[in-house]
Amino acid sequence: MSDTIHAATLTLDTHIDIRWPEPPDATGETDRRVDFPKMLRGGLKAAVFIAYTQQGRRDADSLAASAARAEAMLRHIRTRANGTTRHFCATATELEAAHAAGALAVLSAVENGNALAGDLARLTLWRDLGAIYLTLTHDGHNDLADAARPKADLGDGASEHGGLSAFGRDAIREMNRIGLLIDVSHSAKSTMMQAAELSRVPIAATHSCCRALCDHPRNLDDEQLDMLRATGGLVQITALDAFIRAAPLGGKSPATVKDMVDHVDHAVRRIGIDHVGLSSDFDGGGGIPGWADASQTMNVTAELHARGYGAREIDLLWSGNFRRVLRQVQRAAAA
Protein backbone atom coordinates (compact mmCIF):
# COMPACT_ATOMS: atom_id res chain seq x y z
CA MET A 1 0.00 0.00 0.00
CA SER A 2 2.79 2.47 0.85
CA ASP A 3 4.38 1.68 -2.55
CA THR A 4 1.17 2.73 -4.30
CA ILE A 5 0.89 5.91 -2.25
CA HIS A 6 4.53 6.79 -2.91
CA ALA A 7 4.19 6.27 -6.65
CA ALA A 8 1.19 8.61 -6.82
CA THR A 9 2.55 11.33 -4.53
CA LEU A 10 4.30 14.47 -5.72
CA THR A 11 7.38 13.96 -3.57
CA LEU A 12 9.37 17.19 -3.21
CA ASP A 13 12.66 17.61 -1.34
CA THR A 14 12.90 21.30 -0.47
CA HIS A 15 16.65 21.57 0.18
CA ILE A 16 19.47 19.87 -1.75
CA ASP A 17 22.96 21.35 -2.13
CA ILE A 18 25.09 21.02 -5.24
CA ARG A 19 28.86 20.87 -5.51
CA TRP A 20 30.45 24.12 -6.63
CA PRO A 21 32.55 24.77 -8.55
CA GLU A 22 32.74 21.89 -11.02
CA PRO A 23 29.35 20.29 -10.34
CA PRO A 24 29.11 16.72 -11.67
CA ASP A 25 26.80 15.79 -14.54
CA ALA A 26 23.63 14.85 -12.64
CA THR A 27 22.13 13.10 -15.67
CA GLY A 28 24.29 10.06 -14.83
CA GLU A 29 25.31 8.27 -11.65
CA THR A 30 27.56 10.44 -9.48
CA ASP A 31 29.23 10.31 -6.08
CA ARG A 32 26.61 12.76 -4.77
CA ARG A 33 23.57 11.84 -2.71
CA VAL A 34 21.29 13.28 -5.38
CA ASP A 35 21.38 12.88 -9.15
CA PHE A 36 18.59 12.18 -11.59
CA PRO A 37 19.05 8.38 -11.75
CA LYS A 38 18.86 8.21 -7.94
CA MET A 39 15.74 10.40 -7.96
CA LEU A 40 14.07 8.08 -10.46
CA ARG A 41 14.96 4.94 -8.49
CA GLY A 42 13.69 6.44 -5.25
CA GLY A 43 10.54 8.01 -6.62
CA LEU A 44 11.67 11.54 -5.73
CA LYS A 45 9.72 13.60 -8.24
CA ALA A 46 10.97 17.10 -7.48
CA ALA A 47 13.93 18.83 -5.87
CA VAL A 48 14.90 22.36 -4.86
CA PHE A 49 18.61 22.72 -5.68
CA ILE A 50 20.46 25.37 -3.73
CA ALA A 51 22.73 28.24 -4.73
CA TYR A 52 24.68 28.33 -1.47
CA THR A 53 27.30 30.85 -0.41
CA GLN A 54 29.30 30.42 2.77
CA GLN A 55 29.33 33.27 5.27
CA GLY A 56 32.69 35.04 5.18
CA ARG A 57 34.10 38.50 5.56
CA ARG A 58 31.83 41.36 4.52
CA ASP A 59 34.27 43.55 2.66
CA ALA A 60 33.27 44.70 -0.84
CA ASP A 61 35.33 42.10 -2.72
CA SER A 62 34.06 39.18 -0.62
CA LEU A 63 30.45 40.28 -0.97
CA ALA A 64 30.82 40.72 -4.73
CA ALA A 65 32.27 37.21 -5.00
CA SER A 66 29.30 35.78 -3.07
CA ALA A 67 26.84 37.59 -5.33
CA ALA A 68 28.59 36.33 -8.48
CA ARG A 69 28.67 32.77 -7.16
CA ALA A 70 24.95 32.73 -6.29
CA GLU A 71 24.00 34.05 -9.73
CA ALA A 72 26.24 31.55 -11.53
CA MET A 73 24.80 28.67 -9.49
CA LEU A 74 21.21 29.69 -10.26
CA ARG A 75 22.02 29.86 -13.97
CA HIS A 76 23.61 26.41 -13.77
CA ILE A 77 20.66 24.84 -11.97
CA ARG A 78 18.37 25.92 -14.82
CA THR A 79 20.55 23.90 -17.22
CA ARG A 80 19.73 20.70 -15.30
CA ALA A 81 16.24 20.74 -16.84
CA ASN A 82 15.93 19.60 -20.46
CA GLY A 83 12.29 20.53 -20.98
CA THR A 84 11.16 16.96 -21.65
CA THR A 85 12.01 14.46 -18.93
CA ARG A 86 13.04 17.26 -16.56
CA HIS A 87 11.13 20.53 -16.26
CA PHE A 88 12.45 23.69 -14.64
CA CYS A 89 9.75 25.03 -12.32
CA ALA A 90 9.41 28.35 -10.52
CA THR A 91 5.77 28.15 -9.37
CA ALA A 92 3.51 25.66 -7.65
CA THR A 93 1.45 25.36 -10.84
CA GLU A 94 4.53 24.52 -12.91
CA LEU A 95 5.57 21.95 -10.32
CA GLU A 96 2.17 20.27 -10.49
CA ALA A 97 2.24 20.33 -14.30
CA ALA A 98 5.64 18.63 -14.37
CA HIS A 99 4.31 15.90 -12.09
CA ALA A 100 1.21 15.44 -14.25
CA ALA A 101 3.47 15.09 -17.31
CA GLY A 102 5.61 12.43 -15.62
CA ALA A 103 8.70 14.65 -15.64
CA LEU A 104 11.12 15.35 -12.83
CA ALA A 105 10.84 18.90 -11.50
CA VAL A 106 13.95 21.03 -11.00
CA LEU A 107 13.58 24.10 -8.74
CA SER A 108 16.11 26.52 -7.28
CA ALA A 109 16.69 28.75 -4.26
CA VAL A 110 19.43 30.87 -2.70
CA GLU A 111 20.94 30.07 0.70
CA ASN A 112 22.44 33.02 2.59
CA GLY A 113 21.29 36.58 2.03
CA ASN A 114 24.93 37.60 2.31
CA ALA A 115 24.98 37.11 -1.48
CA LEU A 116 22.78 40.20 -1.88
CA ALA A 117 25.98 42.18 -1.30
CA GLY A 118 23.88 45.05 0.00
CA ASP A 119 21.74 45.36 -3.14
CA LEU A 120 18.04 44.48 -2.86
CA ALA A 121 17.74 44.53 -6.67
CA ARG A 122 19.43 41.12 -6.68
CA LEU A 123 16.24 39.66 -5.20
CA THR A 124 14.43 40.42 -8.44
CA LEU A 125 17.34 39.03 -10.47
CA TRP A 126 17.20 35.78 -8.51
CA ARG A 127 13.43 35.59 -8.85
CA ASP A 128 13.72 36.17 -12.60
CA LEU A 129 16.25 33.33 -12.77
CA GLY A 130 13.64 31.08 -11.15
CA ALA A 131 14.59 31.05 -7.47
CA ILE A 132 11.61 30.37 -5.21
CA TYR A 133 13.10 31.25 -1.82
CA LEU A 134 15.96 32.87 0.03
CA THR A 135 17.44 31.47 3.24
CA LEU A 136 18.12 34.67 5.18
CA THR A 137 21.36 33.52 6.84
CA HIS A 138 23.71 30.60 6.98
CA ASP A 139 26.10 29.98 9.89
CA GLY A 140 27.35 33.38 10.97
CA HIS A 141 25.59 36.73 11.17
CA ASN A 142 25.24 38.74 7.97
CA ASP A 143 24.03 42.23 7.08
CA LEU A 144 20.39 41.09 7.09
CA ALA A 145 20.08 39.22 10.35
CA ASP A 146 21.49 37.22 13.23
CA ALA A 147 22.17 33.53 12.69
CA ALA A 148 21.44 30.62 15.00
CA ARG A 149 25.14 29.74 15.03
CA PRO A 150 27.46 32.77 15.24
CA LYS A 151 30.98 32.37 13.82
CA ALA A 152 33.60 33.36 16.35
CA ASP A 153 36.32 33.27 13.68
CA LEU A 154 34.50 36.14 11.95
CA GLY A 155 34.21 38.08 15.18
CA ASP A 156 30.53 37.30 15.77
CA GLY A 157 29.06 37.83 19.19
CA ALA A 158 25.89 36.14 20.36
CA SER A 159 23.89 38.81 18.53
CA GLU A 160 24.68 41.63 16.11
CA HIS A 161 21.30 43.10 15.19
CA GLY A 162 18.96 41.74 17.85
CA GLY A 163 17.31 39.70 15.09
CA LEU A 164 16.66 41.47 11.78
CA SER A 165 18.62 44.55 10.76
CA ALA A 166 16.95 47.50 9.05
CA PHE A 167 18.32 46.11 5.77
CA GLY A 168 16.90 42.69 6.63
CA ARG A 169 13.48 44.21 7.23
CA ASP A 170 13.65 45.95 3.87
CA ALA A 171 14.63 42.63 2.28
CA ILE A 172 11.60 40.89 3.75
CA ARG A 173 9.28 43.61 2.44
CA GLU A 174 10.87 43.31 -1.00
CA MET A 175 10.62 39.50 -0.97
CA ASN A 176 6.92 39.84 -0.15
CA ARG A 177 6.53 42.32 -3.01
CA ILE A 178 8.16 40.13 -5.68
CA GLY A 179 7.00 36.71 -4.45
CA LEU A 180 10.10 35.11 -2.92
CA LEU A 181 9.43 32.76 0.00
CA ILE A 182 11.34 33.63 3.18
CA ASP A 183 13.34 30.72 4.62
CA VAL A 184 14.38 31.02 8.28
CA SER A 185 16.47 27.87 8.60
CA HIS A 186 19.85 28.85 10.12
CA SER A 187 18.30 32.03 11.58
CA ALA A 188 18.48 32.99 15.23
CA LYS A 189 15.20 32.65 17.10
CA SER A 190 14.92 36.45 17.28
CA THR A 191 15.34 36.67 13.49
CA MET A 192 12.80 33.93 12.86
CA MET A 193 10.13 35.38 15.15
CA GLN A 194 10.55 38.89 13.75
CA ALA A 195 10.45 37.61 10.16
CA ALA A 196 7.22 35.72 10.81
CA GLU A 197 5.68 38.80 12.40
CA LEU A 198 6.79 41.21 9.67
CA SER A 199 6.05 39.13 6.59
CA ARG A 200 2.62 39.61 5.01
CA VAL A 201 2.67 35.98 3.82
CA PRO A 202 3.72 32.69 5.45
CA ILE A 203 7.38 31.84 5.94
CA ALA A 204 9.14 28.46 6.10
CA ALA A 205 12.07 26.71 7.71
CA THR A 206 13.02 24.53 4.74
CA HIS A 207 15.48 22.27 6.58
CA SER A 208 15.15 22.20 10.37
CA CYS A 209 13.97 19.89 13.16
CA CYS A 210 12.32 20.19 16.58
CA ARG A 211 14.30 21.46 19.55
CA ALA A 212 11.98 19.68 21.98
CA LEU A 213 13.43 16.39 20.72
CA CYS A 214 17.02 17.51 20.03
CA ASP A 215 18.45 20.59 21.74
CA HIS A 216 20.44 21.97 18.82
CA PRO A 217 20.68 25.70 18.02
CA ARG A 218 19.59 25.02 14.42
CA ASN A 219 16.29 23.51 15.56
CA LEU A 220 12.99 25.28 16.27
CA ASP A 221 11.55 25.28 19.78
CA ASP A 222 7.83 24.91 20.45
CA GLU A 223 7.29 28.67 20.63
CA GLN A 224 8.77 28.99 17.14
CA LEU A 225 6.62 26.13 15.87
CA ASP A 226 3.57 27.85 17.35
CA MET A 227 4.51 31.05 15.49
CA LEU A 228 4.63 29.12 12.22
CA ARG A 229 1.13 27.80 12.84
CA ALA A 230 -0.16 31.25 13.80
CA THR A 231 1.19 32.78 10.58
CA GLY A 232 0.37 29.88 8.25
CA GLY A 233 3.98 28.80 7.78
CA LEU A 234 5.90 25.54 7.57
CA VAL A 235 8.69 23.55 9.15
CA GLN A 236 10.29 21.08 6.75
CA ILE A 237 11.76 18.32 8.94
CA THR A 238 15.19 17.39 7.61
CA ALA A 239 17.40 14.31 7.50
CA LEU A 240 20.51 15.70 9.18
CA ASP A 241 21.74 13.48 11.97
CA ALA A 242 22.88 16.17 14.43
CA PHE A 243 19.50 17.92 14.24
CA ILE A 244 17.53 14.72 14.84
CA ARG A 245 19.13 13.09 17.86
CA ALA A 246 21.84 14.05 20.31
CA ALA A 247 24.81 11.70 20.33
CA PRO A 248 24.34 9.06 23.07
CA LEU A 249 26.84 8.91 25.91
CA GLY A 250 29.83 6.76 25.10
CA GLY A 251 29.65 7.06 21.34
CA LYS A 252 27.83 8.06 18.17
CA SER A 253 24.87 6.08 16.95
CA PRO A 254 23.37 7.71 13.86
CA ALA A 255 19.76 8.79 13.75
CA THR A 256 17.51 6.81 11.43
CA VAL A 257 14.36 7.44 9.41
CA LYS A 258 12.35 6.39 12.48
CA ASP A 259 14.05 9.12 14.52
CA MET A 260 13.38 11.65 11.77
CA VAL A 261 9.69 10.77 11.67
CA ASP A 262 9.60 11.24 15.47
CA HIS A 263 10.23 14.91 14.69
CA VAL A 264 7.44 14.87 12.11
CA ASP A 265 5.11 13.39 14.71
CA HIS A 266 6.06 16.02 17.30
CA ALA A 267 5.52 18.90 14.88
CA VAL A 268 2.19 17.47 13.67
CA ARG A 269 0.96 17.04 17.24
CA ARG A 270 2.10 20.54 18.17
CA ILE A 271 0.98 22.62 15.17
CA GLY A 272 -1.04 20.33 12.89
CA ILE A 273 -0.46 18.42 9.67
CA ASP A 274 -0.92 21.56 7.53
CA HIS A 275 2.30 23.16 8.82
CA VAL A 276 4.82 20.32 8.45
CA GLY A 277 6.86 19.00 5.52
CA LEU A 278 9.99 17.05 4.59
CA SER A 279 13.49 17.73 3.28
CA SER A 280 16.87 16.01 3.22
CA ASP A 281 19.64 18.64 3.17
CA PHE A 282 21.43 16.09 0.97
CA ASP A 283 24.93 17.05 -0.11
CA GLY A 284 24.89 19.74 2.57
CA GLY A 285 25.28 17.39 5.54
CA GLY A 286 22.01 15.47 5.32
CA GLY A 287 21.67 11.72 4.94
CA ILE A 288 20.80 9.08 7.53
CA PRO A 289 20.45 5.28 7.58
CA GLY A 290 17.27 4.55 5.65
CA TRP A 291 17.42 7.83 3.72
CA ALA A 292 21.06 7.98 2.79
CA ASP A 293 20.43 9.32 -0.72
CA ALA A 294 17.59 10.07 -3.11
CA SER A 295 17.27 6.43 -4.17
CA GLN A 296 15.95 5.58 -0.68
CA THR A 297 13.17 8.19 -0.63
CA MET A 298 10.50 5.49 -0.55
CA ASN A 299 11.61 4.53 2.97
CA VAL A 300 10.34 7.84 4.37
CA THR A 301 6.88 7.27 2.90
CA ALA A 302 6.88 3.71 4.23
CA GLU A 303 7.66 4.89 7.77
CA LEU A 304 4.99 7.59 7.61
CA HIS A 305 2.42 5.07 6.39
CA ALA A 306 3.41 2.59 9.10
CA ARG A 307 2.61 5.26 11.69
CA GLY A 308 -0.88 5.82 10.35
CA TYR A 309 -0.45 8.67 7.92
CA GLY A 310 -2.74 8.14 4.93
CA ALA A 311 -2.42 9.19 1.30
CA ARG A 312 -3.81 12.69 1.95
CA GLU A 313 -1.49 13.36 4.89
CA ILE A 314 1.54 11.96 3.05
CA ASP A 315 0.80 14.22 0.09
CA LEU A 316 0.61 17.23 2.40
CA LEU A 317 3.92 16.36 4.05
CA TRP A 318 5.78 15.66 0.82
CA SER A 319 4.67 18.74 -1.09
CA GLY A 320 1.05 19.76 -0.58
CA ASN A 321 1.77 22.15 2.25
CA PHE A 322 4.80 23.63 0.52
CA ARG A 323 2.83 24.11 -2.69
CA ARG A 324 0.13 25.92 -0.73
CA VAL A 325 2.58 28.30 0.93
CA LEU A 326 4.49 28.96 -2.30
CA ARG A 327 1.22 29.69 -4.08
CA GLN A 328 0.18 32.11 -1.31
CA VAL A 329 3.51 33.93 -1.51
CA GLN A 330 3.40 34.27 -5.28
CA ARG A 331 -0.30 35.17 -5.51
CA ALA A 332 0.10 37.90 -2.91
CA ALA A 333 2.93 39.38 -4.97
CA ALA A 334 0.90 39.21 -8.16
CA ALA A 335 -1.98 40.98 -6.45
C-alpha positions in Angstrom: 0.0 0.0 0.0 2.8 2.5 0.9 4.4 1.7 -2.6 1.2 2.7 -4.3 0.9 5.9 -2.3 4.5 6.8 -2.9 4.2 6.3 -6.7 1.2 8.6 -6.8 2.6 11.3 -4.5 4.3 14.5 -5.7 7.4 14.0 -3.6 9.4 17.2 -3.2 12.7 17.6 -1.3 12.9 21.3 -0.5 16.6 21.6 0.2 19.5 19.9 -1.8 23.0 21.4 -2.1 25.1 21.0 -5.2 28.9 20.9 -5.5 30.4 24.1 -6.6 32.6 24.8 -8.5 32.7 21.9 -11.0 29.3 20.3 -10.3 29.1 16.7 -11.7 26.8 15.8 -14.5 23.6 14.9 -12.6 22.1 13.1 -15.7 24.3 10.1 -14.8 25.3 8.3 -11.6 27.6 10.4 -9.5 29.2 10.3 -6.1 26.6 12.8 -4.8 23.6 11.8 -2.7 21.3 13.3 -5.4 21.4 12.9 -9.1 18.6 12.2 -11.6 19.1 8.4 -11.8 18.9 8.2 -7.9 15.7 10.4 -8.0 14.1 8.1 -10.5 15.0 4.9 -8.5 13.7 6.4 -5.3 10.5 8.0 -6.6 11.7 11.5 -5.7 9.7 13.6 -8.2 11.0 17.1 -7.5 13.9 18.8 -5.9 14.9 22.4 -4.9 18.6 22.7 -5.7 20.5 25.4 -3.7 22.7 28.2 -4.7 24.7 28.3 -1.5 27.3 30.8 -0.4 29.3 30.4 2.8 29.3 33.3 5.3 32.7 35.0 5.2 34.1 38.5 5.6 31.8 41.4 4.5 34.3 43.5 2.7 33.3 44.7 -0.8 35.3 42.1 -2.7 34.1 39.2 -0.6 30.5 40.3 -1.0 30.8 40.7 -4.7 32.3 37.2 -5.0 29.3 35.8 -3.1 26.8 37.6 -5.3 28.6 36.3 -8.5 28.7 32.8 -7.2 25.0 32.7 -6.3 24.0 34.0 -9.7 26.2 31.6 -11.5 24.8 28.7 -9.5 21.2 29.7 -10.3 22.0 29.9 -14.0 23.6 26.4 -13.8 20.7 24.8 -12.0 18.4 25.9 -14.8 20.5 23.9 -17.2 19.7 20.7 -15.3 16.2 20.7 -16.8 15.9 19.6 -20.5 12.3 20.5 -21.0 11.2 17.0 -21.7 12.0 14.5 -18.9 13.0 17.3 -16.6 11.1 20.5 -16.3 12.4 23.7 -14.6 9.8 25.0 -12.3 9.4 28.4 -10.5 5.8 28.1 -9.4 3.5 25.7 -7.7 1.5 25.4 -10.8 4.5 24.5 -12.9 5.6 22.0 -10.3 2.2 20.3 -10.5 2.2 20.3 -14.3 5.6 18.6 -14.4 4.3 15.9 -12.1 1.2 15.4 -14.3 3.5 15.1 -17.3 5.6 12.4 -15.6 8.7 14.7 -15.6 11.1 15.3 -12.8 10.8 18.9 -11.5 13.9 21.0 -11.0 13.6 24.1 -8.7 16.1 26.5 -7.3 16.7 28.8 -4.3 19.4 30.9 -2.7 20.9 30.1 0.7 22.4 33.0 2.6 21.3 36.6 2.0 24.9 37.6 2.3 25.0 37.1 -1.5 22.8 40.2 -1.9 26.0 42.2 -1.3 23.9 45.1 0.0 21.7 45.4 -3.1 18.0 44.5 -2.9 17.7 44.5 -6.7 19.4 41.1 -6.7 16.2 39.7 -5.2 14.4 40.4 -8.4 17.3 39.0 -10.5 17.2 35.8 -8.5 13.4 35.6 -8.8 13.7 36.2 -12.6 16.2 33.3 -12.8 13.6 31.1 -11.1 14.6 31.0 -7.5 11.6 30.4 -5.2 13.1 31.2 -1.8 16.0 32.9 0.0 17.4 31.5 3.2 18.1 34.7 5.2 21.4 33.5 6.8 23.7 30.6 7.0 26.1 30.0 9.9 27.4 33.4 11.0 25.6 36.7 11.2 25.2 38.7 8.0 24.0 42.2 7.1 20.4 41.1 7.1 20.1 39.2 10.4 21.5 37.2 13.2 22.2 33.5 12.7 21.4 30.6 15.0 25.1 29.7 15.0 27.5 32.8 15.2 31.0 32.4 13.8 33.6 33.4 16.4 36.3 33.3 13.7 34.5 36.1 11.9 34.2 38.1 15.2 30.5 37.3 15.8 29.1 37.8 19.2 25.9 36.1 20.4 23.9 38.8 18.5 24.7 41.6 16.1 21.3 43.1 15.2 19.0 41.7 17.8 17.3 39.7 15.1 16.7 41.5 11.8 18.6 44.6 10.8 16.9 47.5 9.1 18.3 46.1 5.8 16.9 42.7 6.6 13.5 44.2 7.2 13.7 45.9 3.9 14.6 42.6 2.3 11.6 40.9 3.7 9.3 43.6 2.4 10.9 43.3 -1.0 10.6 39.5 -1.0 6.9 39.8 -0.2 6.5 42.3 -3.0 8.2 40.1 -5.7 7.0 36.7 -4.5 10.1 35.1 -2.9 9.4 32.8 0.0 11.3 33.6 3.2 13.3 30.7 4.6 14.4 31.0 8.3 16.5 27.9 8.6 19.8 28.9 10.1 18.3 32.0 11.6 18.5 33.0 15.2 15.2 32.7 17.1 14.9 36.4 17.3 15.3 36.7 13.5 12.8 33.9 12.9 10.1 35.4 15.1 10.6 38.9 13.7 10.4 37.6 10.2 7.2 35.7 10.8 5.7 38.8 12.4 6.8 41.2 9.7 6.0 39.1 6.6 2.6 39.6 5.0 2.7 36.0 3.8 3.7 32.7 5.5 7.4 31.8 5.9 9.1 28.5 6.1 12.1 26.7 7.7 13.0 24.5 4.7 15.5 22.3 6.6 15.2 22.2 10.4 14.0 19.9 13.2 12.3 20.2 16.6 14.3 21.5 19.6 12.0 19.7 22.0 13.4 16.4 20.7 17.0 17.5 20.0 18.5 20.6 21.7 20.4 22.0 18.8 20.7 25.7 18.0 19.6 25.0 14.4 16.3 23.5 15.6 13.0 25.3 16.3 11.6 25.3 19.8 7.8 24.9 20.4 7.3 28.7 20.6 8.8 29.0 17.1 6.6 26.1 15.9 3.6 27.9 17.3 4.5 31.0 15.5 4.6 29.1 12.2 1.1 27.8 12.8 -0.2 31.3 13.8 1.2 32.8 10.6 0.4 29.9 8.3 4.0 28.8 7.8 5.9 25.5 7.6 8.7 23.6 9.2 10.3 21.1 6.8 11.8 18.3 8.9 15.2 17.4 7.6 17.4 14.3 7.5 20.5 15.7 9.2 21.7 13.5 12.0 22.9 16.2 14.4 19.5 17.9 14.2 17.5 14.7 14.8 19.1 13.1 17.9 21.8 14.1 20.3 24.8 11.7 20.3 24.3 9.1 23.1 26.8 8.9 25.9 29.8 6.8 25.1 29.7 7.1 21.3 27.8 8.1 18.2 24.9 6.1 16.9 23.4 7.7 13.9 19.8 8.8 13.7 17.5 6.8 11.4 14.4 7.4 9.4 12.4 6.4 12.5 14.1 9.1 14.5 13.4 11.6 11.8 9.7 10.8 11.7 9.6 11.2 15.5 10.2 14.9 14.7 7.4 14.9 12.1 5.1 13.4 14.7 6.1 16.0 17.3 5.5 18.9 14.9 2.2 17.5 13.7 1.0 17.0 17.2 2.1 20.5 18.2 1.0 22.6 15.2 -1.0 20.3 12.9 -0.5 18.4 9.7 -0.9 21.6 7.5 2.3 23.2 8.8 4.8 20.3 8.4 6.9 19.0 5.5 10.0 17.1 4.6 13.5 17.7 3.3 16.9 16.0 3.2 19.6 18.6 3.2 21.4 16.1 1.0 24.9 17.0 -0.1 24.9 19.7 2.6 25.3 17.4 5.5 22.0 15.5 5.3 21.7 11.7 4.9 20.8 9.1 7.5 20.4 5.3 7.6 17.3 4.6 5.6 17.4 7.8 3.7 21.1 8.0 2.8 20.4 9.3 -0.7 17.6 10.1 -3.1 17.3 6.4 -4.2 15.9 5.6 -0.7 13.2 8.2 -0.6 10.5 5.5 -0.6 11.6 4.5 3.0 10.3 7.8 4.4 6.9 7.3 2.9 6.9 3.7 4.2 7.7 4.9 7.8 5.0 7.6 7.6 2.4 5.1 6.4 3.4 2.6 9.1 2.6 5.3 11.7 -0.9 5.8 10.4 -0.5 8.7 7.9 -2.7 8.1 4.9 -2.4 9.2 1.3 -3.8 12.7 2.0 -1.5 13.4 4.9 1.5 12.0 3.1 0.8 14.2 0.1 0.6 17.2 2.4 3.9 16.4 4.1 5.8 15.7 0.8 4.7 18.7 -1.1 1.0 19.8 -0.6 1.8 22.1 2.3 4.8 23.6 0.5 2.8 24.1 -2.7 0.1 25.9 -0.7 2.6 28.3 0.9 4.5 29.0 -2.3 1.2 29.7 -4.1 0.2 32.1 -1.3 3.5 33.9 -1.5 3.4 34.3 -5.3 -0.3 35.2 -5.5 0.1 37.9 -2.9 2.9 39.4 -5.0 0.9 39.2 -8.2 -2.0 41.0 -6.5 
